[in-house]
Amino acid sequence: MGQKKETLILSIVLAVTLSLSLIVSLFFKEQWLWMDEVLSYILISDPSIAHLNDAVVSGMDANPPLFANIYWFIGHAISLDPQFLRSVSVVIFAITIALFYDYTTTLIGKPVTNFVLITAIVSLTYLNLTLSTQVRAYALFLLVGFSYFVSLHRLISSPDRLGLLTTFSLTGVLLVFAHNFGLFYLAASGAFFVGLFLWSRQRDYLLVLAAHGLIVLVWLLIWYPNFVIQTNAGKPHSWIPLPTFQSFFNTVGELVPTVSASLEHQSLFQFLPILRFLFVTGLWLYLILPRLKQGFQTIKDDKAFTLYLLSGCIYLTTIAISLVVTLVHTSVFISRYLWPGHLLLIYQLVYAYYNFFGSRSIRARTPTVISRLLLPVYTLLLAGFLFYQNRKIVVFPSGILSYLPQLNKQYPVFVETADYFLPIWFHDKTTKIRYLLDWQTAATEGNILSATVEHKILKSVREKYDVPNILSTQQFNRVTVPHFYVIDESSNYQIEHFIQNGQVHVIRQLPIGIKGHRILECTLKS
């Protein structure tokens, strides 16, 4: 069997394996949508696509509407069932990994070995399982990101080809309209080609930089006014905490495969994310520095190496840009925004493997006996592992649900976070769940960072989709809610304010076994 045909077959096997194992696992785990997914579903299920886009701009989402519009068409054409929409994300993810496998195999060869290496890295990266199975923009962002990286790579050797420049410009526009963080990748690739131009002195690279400028111009003309409106939800501060030394490495470490993500949360093993990041970065520098000394023309035609060079530059530069923006402007340093960079990291690890343990020749072949006998066994084990791992993942903190049946159904239950309100409101029609919009407490100094952001988001939900369960402070009175429960979280300051000023009287505190939580039965005095 020729390598091209073998690669095609294994690409299909990879896509099918990822899709089936993850989709089937969705039906053997908790099916509740978590907070952000509920917001996505509200938008996608909107009967009017015009109203959807109006709601996106209002602050219900903090990104351009490409994801919501694409899923709106898919959902209204086929099904709006949440599990189906989650499956769409899984399929997009699986296709992305399959295309990534196909492209990299044409560069570094050995289809079977690449299949094993790439699937092993993918399956051992916890972030892949959490983000690929959500009704969110991340799977689409990953697919567009892959297309963008391929366009960048091809432009290194052919910067003056009109077709490639056009493709790059289109994928770049899609990237910044898939997620605002796409601007960081655009900035990183622009910096890379500035360096390439200065190194090579080839004026053709100015065309690539001009294409970068065109993408920015399109974004500014079409989306920037809406972006300004959306950013109001992030004022006075972002919901993402500023990174510490340890949390920085924890964040970037989530892009690197690990045997046990939960183990690394234990204090004894917190050094592991640091070692993994330093290892990947050090390995990249170790392999590129000797080659760079050979000069630009010598390495330009080595497409496997130029992708390795590009991968490390974009991966590290994007991390650096997001860290700088976080420290000087607003916090955006979170692993799921960096997820497209995971593809670049996969390639870095695979490329390094061939440099140390085998030939990178695309003519190198894996023995047929291994392909025929061991690969099917490995694929079945991979499918089982992915099913098991994804089945364990819980994205909604559902422990609180076991305490709701003990509450009197005639009294409403107030919660202090959108993390609880949106999923319970969406899925549980028997509980009178409520959320109070109170800016004074949300903006109190020392309150949880997400309080102000959630206030503005849920205010938009209330106004755009007429959700009466979200109450204004004017509605928080003895006539509307004379008797109620509160799920009080120690991290969030709200009900304490009304208790301290005498407006709320606590009748009793109900037992609850969740750390940092208490359930209060209350009445309003006025």
Beta strands, then each sheet from edge to edge (+ up, - down):
strand 1: 413-415
strand 2: 433-437
strand 3: 470-472
strand 4: 483-489
strand 5: 504-510
strand 6: 517-524
sheet 1: 3+ 2+ 1+ 4+ 6- 5+
end
